[in-house]
């Protein structure tokens, strides 16, 4: 997100420079229409890039919000876990051996 923010800042600075240059050219007695058109084209390109970056930042923000929500839900679940409610497993060796024998007889 920082990278996109830096690029956005650079684009906004470029946009201001082009707008100032365009205004100067328009105020001259002999206007350079070719240069003005070139600047207008550059301004359109910058506007498209700014819109693209804005959409990317919006998407990243939505993803970040979703992840934060999931992490918070997981923390709440972990914090609500009660160690006293955990029961130990019972293990009956004889039943386990008999189950294993039956399973082996079934397949072999």
C-alpha positions as CSV (number, residue, x, y, z in Angstrom):
1,X,0.0,0.0,0.0
2,X,2.9,2.3,0.7
3,X,4.2,1.8,-2.8
4,X,0.9,2.8,-4.3
5,X,0.7,5.8,-2.0
6,X,4.1,7.0,-3.1
7,X,3.2,6.5,-6.8
8,X,0.0,8.4,-6.2
9,X,1.9,11.3,-4.6
10,X,4.3,11.5,-7.6
11,X,1.4,11.5,-10.0
12,X,-0.4,14.3,-8.2
13,X,2.8,16.4,-8.2
14,X,3.2,15.7,-12.0
15,X,-0.5,16.6,-12.5
16,X,0.0,20.0,-10.8
17,X,3.1,20.7,-12.9
18,X,1.3,19.9,-16.1
19,X,-1.7,22.0,-15.1
20,X,0.5,25.0,-14.3
21,X,2.4,24.6,-17.5
22,X,-0.8,24.3,-19.5
23,X,-2.2,27.4,-17.9
24,X,1.0,29.4,-18.7
25,X,0.8,28.2,-22.4
26,X,-2.9,29.2,-22.6
27,X,-2.1,32.7,-21.3
28,X,0.6,33.4,-23.8
29,X,-0.3,35.5,-26.9
30,X,1.0,32.9,-29.3
31,X,-0.4,29.6,-28.0
32,X,1.5,26.4,-28.8
33,X,-1.5,24.2,-29.6
34,X,0.7,21.1,-30.1
35,X,2.2,21.5,-26.7
36,X,-1.2,22.2,-25.1
37,X,-2.6,19.0,-26.7
38,X,0.4,17.0,-25.5
39,X,-0.1,18.2,-22.0
40,X,-3.8,17.4,-22.1
41,X,-3.0,13.9,-23.2
42,X,-0.5,13.5,-20.4
43,X,-3.1,14.8,-17.9
44,X,-5.6,12.2,-19.2
45,X,-3.0,9.4,-18.8
46,X,-2.3,10.6,-15.2
47,X,-6.0,10.7,-14.4
48,X,-6.3,7.1,-15.6
49,X,-3.3,6.0,-13.5
50,X,-4.7,7.8,-10.5
51,X,-8.1,6.0,-10.9
52,X,-6.3,2.7,-11.2
53,X,-4.3,3.2,-8.1
54,X,-7.4,4.4,-6.2
55,X,-9.2,1.2,-7.2
56,X,-6.2,-0.9,-6.2
57,X,-6.0,0.8,-2.8
58,X,-9.8,0.4,-2.3
59,X,-9.5,-3.3,-3.0
60,X,-6.4,-3.7,-0.7
61,X,-8.3,-1.9,2.0
62,X,-11.3,-4.2,1.7
63,X,-9.0,-7.3,1.8
64,X,-7.2,-5.9,4.9
65,X,-10.5,-5.2,6.7
66,X,-11.7,-8.8,5.9
67,X,-8.4,-10.3,7.2
68,X,-8.5,-8.1,10.4
69,X,-12.1,-9.3,11.0
70,X,-11.0,-12.9,10.6
71,X,-8.0,-12.4,12.9
72,X,-10.2,-10.7,15.6
73,X,-12.7,-13.5,15.4
74,X,-10.0,-16.1,15.8
75,X,-8.6,-14.2,18.9
76,X,-12.0,-14.0,20.4
77,X,-12.5,-17.8,19.9
78,X,-9.1,-18.5,21.4
79,X,-9.8,-16.2,24.4
80,X,-13.2,-17.8,25.0
81,X,-11.7,-21.3,25.1
82,X,-12.0,-22.8,28.6
83,X,-9.3,-25.3,29.5
84,X,-11.5,-26.7,32.3
85,X,-14.0,-28.0,29.7
86,X,-11.4,-30.2,28.1
87,X,-11.7,-33.8,29.1
88,X,-8.9,-36.3,28.8
89,X,-9.1,-39.1,26.3
90,X,-9.9,-42.5,27.6
91,X,-7.8,-45.3,26.3
92,X,-8.6,-48.9,26.6
93,X,-5.7,-50.9,25.2
94,X,-7.7,-54.2,25.0
95,X,-10.5,-52.6,22.8
96,X,-7.9,-51.0,20.6
97,X,-6.1,-54.2,20.0
98,X,-9.3,-56.0,19.3
99,X,-10.3,-53.3,16.8
100,X,-7.0,-53.5,15.1
101,X,-7.3,-57.3,14.7
102,X,-10.8,-57.0,13.2
103,X,-9.6,-54.3,10.8
104,X,-6.6,-56.5,9.7
105,X,-8.9,-59.6,9.3
106,X,-11.3,-57.5,7.1
107,X,-8.6,-56.5,4.7
108,X,-6.3,-59.6,4.8
